[in-house]
């Protein structure tokens, strides 16, 4: 009798594992990867210009007393093109914006800016994605709200939508 009970133990364990597997498939989890740099100073970097006619970007330039955005983008990124009008609207509202071009060629960045406008004061070239990885950025586009002391205050993952523009402007104004 006892040996029959032992035969069902592996089956019970398999049933529990299967149940746990099904549970994890049906319960949504957080798919956003938040940066560990929120409320911390921007990691140190010194990026060369992403294309001719623009200045590169250094982390030390982000602590100039003016709250700003740092936008991580790429010319090959389709959502980045969709986000371009909102970045132009933010620039028109007086928001300083710096860019970090990820794994991009200078001529492609220049063409992207010619086609979509250039809202950036400076654009650093991050060929190896080392700054992107250091920031905890999980993709493009991604935008960081930086206070005047160079502290990352917020992270926006994905495309900035038109209805977010006034909210972003207000948040940056509140940081002054």
C-alpha positions in Angstrom: 0.0 0.0 0.0 2.8 2.4 0.9 4.6 1.8 -2.4 1.5 2.9 -4.3 1.5 6.3 -2.5 5.2 6.9 -3.3 4.4 6.4 -7.0 2.1 9.5 -6.9 4.6 11.9 -5.3 6.5 12.7 -8.6 3.1 13.2 -10.3 2.0 15.6 -7.5 5.3 17.5 -7.8 4.9 17.8 -11.6 1.3 19.0 -11.1 2.5 21.7 -8.7 5.2 22.9 -11.1 2.7 22.9 -13.9 0.2 25.0 -11.8 3.0 27.4 -10.9 3.9 27.8 -14.6 0.3 28.4 -15.6 -0.1 31.0 -12.8 2.9 33.0 -14.0 1.7 32.9 -17.5 -1.8 34.3 -16.6 -0.7 36.9 -14.0 0.7 40.0 -15.6 4.0 41.3 -14.3 5.7 44.6 -14.7 7.4 44.6 -18.1 9.1 48.0 -17.7 12.7 48.1 -16.6 13.2 51.1 -14.4 16.6 52.8 -14.2 18.5 52.4 -11.0 19.7 56.0 -11.4 16.4 57.7 -10.5 17.2 60.4 -7.9 20.9 59.9 -8.5 23.5 62.0 -10.4 23.8 61.2 -14.1 26.6 58.6 -14.6 29.9 60.0 -15.8 30.4 60.1 -19.6 32.0 62.1 -22.3 30.5 61.3 -25.8 31.8 62.6 -29.1 29.5 64.5 -31.5 27.0 62.2 -33.2 27.3 64.1 -36.5 29.0 67.2 -37.9 27.6 70.5 -36.8 26.6 69.4 -33.3 28.5 69.4 -30.1 29.1 66.1 -28.2 27.6 65.5 -24.8 29.3 65.3 -21.4 27.6 64.4 -18.1 29.2 67.5 -16.5 27.2 69.7 -18.9 23.9 68.4 -17.4 24.5 70.2 -14.1 24.4 73.8 -15.5 21.4 74.9 -13.3 18.8 74.3 -16.1 16.4 71.4 -15.8 16.4 69.5 -19.1 15.6 66.3 -21.0 18.1 63.7 -22.2 16.6 61.7 -25.1 18.1 58.4 -26.0 17.3 57.8 -29.7 18.5 56.3 -33.0 18.0 57.1 -36.6 17.0 53.6 -37.3 14.3 53.7 -34.6 10.8 54.1 -36.2 9.1 55.2 -32.9 11.8 57.9 -32.6 10.5 59.4 -35.8 7.0 59.4 -34.3 8.3 61.2 -31.2 10.1 63.9 -33.1 7.2 66.4 -33.3 6.7 66.2 -29.5 10.4 66.9 -29.0 10.1 69.9 -31.3 7.0 71.1 -29.3 9.1 70.8 -26.1 11.9 72.8 -27.6 9.4 75.4 -28.7 8.2 75.6 -25.1 11.7 76.4 -24.0 12.8 73.0 -22.8 16.5 72.3 -23.3 17.0 68.8 -24.8 20.2 66.9 -25.2 20.4 63.6 -27.2 22.3 60.4 -27.1 22.4 58.6 -30.4 22.7 54.8 -30.0 24.7 52.6 -32.4 24.4 55.1 -35.2 26.5 56.4 -38.1 27.1 60.2 -38.4 25.5 60.4 -41.9 22.4 58.6 -40.6 22.0 60.9 -37.7 22.4 63.9 -40.0 19.7 62.5 -42.3 17.4 61.8 -39.4 17.8 65.4 -38.1 17.2 66.8 -41.7 14.0 64.8 -42.0 12.6 65.2 -38.5 14.1 68.4 -37.2 16.7 69.0 -34.6 15.4 69.8 -31.1 18.8 69.0 -29.5 21.3 71.4 -28.1 24.0 68.6 -28.1 24.0 65.0 -29.3 26.5 62.5 -28.1 27.4 59.3 -30.0 27.1 56.2 -28.0 28.4 53.6 -30.5 28.7 50.7 -28.0 25.6 51.6 -26.0 27.8 51.9 -22.9 26.0 55.1 -21.6 22.6 53.7 -22.5 23.4 50.5 -20.5 24.9 52.6 -17.6 21.7 54.7 -17.5 19.6 51.5 -17.3 17.9 52.4 -20.5 16.1 49.4 -22.0 15.5 50.7 -25.5 14.8 53.6 -27.8 13.2 56.1 -27.5 13.7 56.8 -23.9 13.8 60.1 -22.1 15.2 61.2 -18.8 14.1 64.4 -16.9 17.3 65.9 -15.3 17.2 68.6 -12.7 19.6 71.6 -12.8 22.1 69.8 -10.6 22.4 66.8 -13.0 20.2 64.5 -11.0 17.9 62.1 -12.9 14.4 62.7 -11.6 12.2 60.7 -14.0 12.4 58.2 -16.8 10.0 58.1 -19.7 10.1 54.8 -21.6 8.8 54.8 -25.1 7.4 57.6 -27.3 6.5 60.9 -25.7 2.9 61.5 -26.7 1.4 65.0 -27.6 -0.7 65.0 -24.4 2.4 64.5 -22.3 4.1 67.7 -23.5 2.4 70.1 -21.1 2.9 67.7 -18.2 6.7 67.4 -19.0 7.0 71.2 -19.3 5.3 71.6 -15.9 7.5 69.1 -14.2 10.7 70.7 -15.5 9.4 74.2 -14.5 8.8 72.8 -11.0 12.5 71.7 -10.8 13.7 75.3 -11.3 
